[in-house]
Every structure is written in C-alpha cells, then in structure tokens.
Amino acid sequence: MATAAENALFHRVRGDDWRWSFTTADTVSGWASPVVQIRTGPAQTDTLVASSITVGALTANVTITADFAAGTLAWHVQDTVTSSISAGFYYLEVEALVDGDKVTVLPARMLRVVDQVAVTP
C-alpha cells in the first residue's frame, strides 16, 4: 500500500503487469500517435527502460489503447517486461501528436518500482 507521500498510480511492483489510464477533459479531436516512455530520468536523453515505440535496440514493449473521442489513453506493461526492470525510481511520460505537433500529454512523473515482499502469517 502506498503511503500518503506516494502517488499509488505511479507505484508498481516488479514482475507484475502494470496498467495505467489517463483521462482528460481537453479537446482531443486532433490527437494522434500516443507514445508512452519509461526512462531512468526525466530528460529525453535519459535511458529508455520501456517504450511503446521501438527506439534503437529497445523493442516496443508497452501496449497503448486510446479512445480519443472520450479523451482517454490506457497503457499496459507486461509482467515479462517488468520482471527485468530493477527496483528503483524511474520516470513515466506520455506524448501525442496534437494537430500535428508533438505535445507532452502527461509530463514526466516519478515511477517507484519495488520488489514484492512476501508476508507470512
């Protein structure tokens, strides 16, 4: 369980399926080509850990579904990918083309990855 200081939406267990969704009330009629990226830091030059597009040697390993009419984006990182991500802190960012211009839809937000701790009775 996340503490009050953590945003539970960006707190994930290594080796689990990770799912998120994002909804906006903004006009989305011109949205296209959403991209989700998980990086080691908040800058575009930081190392990609997972992405919805293939970048260099990184295979696209984030699945995106979008319903632009409803202003929603949802994305899924499979457990086979998350099991290879070390516990630690990362950054998640969502971009899309909006009327042909690249726009950050969800600015870089911290993602805390933890190892599952078994609880014995």
C-alpha positions as CSV (number, residue, x, y, z in Angstrom):
1,M,0.0,0.0,0.0
2,A,1.3,3.4,-0.9
3,T,1.9,6.0,1.8
4,A,0.4,9.4,1.7
5,A,3.7,10.8,0.3
6,E,3.5,8.4,-2.7
7,N,1.2,8.5,-5.6
8,A,-0.2,5.0,-5.8
9,L,-0.8,5.4,-9.5
10,F,2.9,5.6,-10.1
11,H,3.9,2.9,-7.5
12,R,4.4,-0.5,-9.1
13,V,5.7,-4.0,-8.1
14,R,8.5,-5.5,-10.2
15,G,7.3,-8.6,-12.0
16,D,3.6,-7.6,-12.0
17,D,1.5,-6.4,-15.0
18,W,1.5,-2.6,-14.9
19,R,-1.7,-0.9,-16.2
20,W,-2.5,2.8,-16.2
21,S,-5.1,5.0,-17.7
22,F,-5.3,8.8,-18.3
23,T,-8.4,10.8,-18.9
24,T,-8.5,14.5,-20.0
25,A,-11.3,16.9,-20.5
26,D,-9.2,18.8,-23.1
27,T,-10.3,18.8,-26.7
28,V,-8.8,15.6,-28.3
29,S,-10.1,15.9,-31.8
30,G,-6.6,16.4,-33.2
31,W,-4.8,13.8,-31.1
32,A,-2.8,11.0,-32.8
33,S,0.1,8.7,-32.3
34,P,0.4,8.4,-28.5
35,V,3.7,7.4,-27.1
36,V,4.5,6.1,-23.6
37,Q,8.1,6.1,-22.3
38,I,9.6,4.9,-19.1
39,R,13.1,6.4,-18.6
40,T,15.9,6.4,-15.9
41,G,15.4,10.2,-15.6
42,P,13.0,13.0,-16.6
43,A,15.0,14.2,-19.7
44,Q,14.6,12.9,-23.2
45,T,18.3,12.0,-23.2
46,D,17.9,9.6,-20.2
47,T,18.0,5.9,-20.9
48,L,14.8,4.3,-22.1
49,V,13.7,1.3,-19.9
50,A,10.3,0.6,-21.7
51,S,8.5,2.3,-24.6
52,S,5.5,2.0,-26.8
53,I,7.8,2.5,-29.8
54,T,11.0,0.9,-30.9
55,V,14.0,3.1,-30.2
56,G,17.4,1.9,-31.1
57,A,17.8,-1.6,-29.7
58,L,14.8,-1.3,-27.4
59,T,11.8,-3.3,-28.6
60,A,8.4,-1.7,-28.2
61,N,7.1,-3.3,-25.0
62,V,4.3,-1.0,-23.9
63,T,0.8,-1.6,-25.3
64,I,-1.4,1.5,-25.8
65,T,-5.1,1.7,-26.3
66,A,-6.7,5.1,-27.0
67,D,-10.2,6.4,-27.2
68,F,-9.6,10.0,-28.3
69,A,-13.3,10.7,-28.6
70,A,-13.6,10.1,-24.8
71,G,-10.2,11.7,-24.0
72,T,-8.7,8.5,-22.7
73,L,-5.4,6.7,-23.0
74,A,-4.6,3.4,-21.4
75,W,-1.3,1.6,-21.4
76,H,0.0,-1.8,-20.3
77,V,3.5,-3.0,-19.5
78,Q,3.6,-6.9,-19.4
79,D,5.0,-8.8,-16.5
80,T,7.7,-10.3,-18.7
81,V,9.0,-6.8,-19.2
82,T,8.6,-5.5,-15.6
83,S,10.3,-8.6,-14.2
84,S,13.5,-7.4,-15.9
85,I,13.3,-3.9,-14.5
86,S,15.3,-3.4,-11.3
87,A,13.7,-1.9,-8.2
88,G,14.3,1.8,-8.0
89,F,13.0,5.1,-9.3
90,Y,12.1,5.9,-13.0
91,Y,10.1,8.4,-14.9
92,L,6.9,7.9,-17.0
93,E,5.9,10.3,-19.7
94,V,3.1,10.3,-22.3
95,E,3.3,12.2,-25.5
96,A,1.0,12.5,-28.5
97,L,0.7,14.4,-31.7
98,V,-1.9,17.1,-31.3
99,D,-2.9,18.8,-34.5
100,G,0.4,17.6,-35.9
101,D,2.6,19.0,-33.1
102,K,4.3,16.8,-30.5
103,V,2.8,17.6,-27.1
104,T,3.5,16.2,-23.7
105,V,0.2,14.9,-22.6
106,L,1.4,13.7,-19.2
107,P,4.7,15.3,-18.1
108,A,7.4,13.1,-16.6
109,R,6.1,11.7,-13.4
110,M,8.1,9.6,-11.0
111,L,7.6,5.8,-11.0
112,R,8.7,3.8,-8.0
113,V,9.3,0.2,-8.7
114,V,9.6,-2.2,-5.7
115,D,10.2,-5.9,-5.2
116,Q,7.3,-7.8,-3.8
117,V,7.7,-8.6,-0.2
118,A,6.1,-11.9,0.9
119,V,4.1,-11.7,4.0
120,T,3.9,-14.9,6.2
121,P,1.3,-15.4,8.8
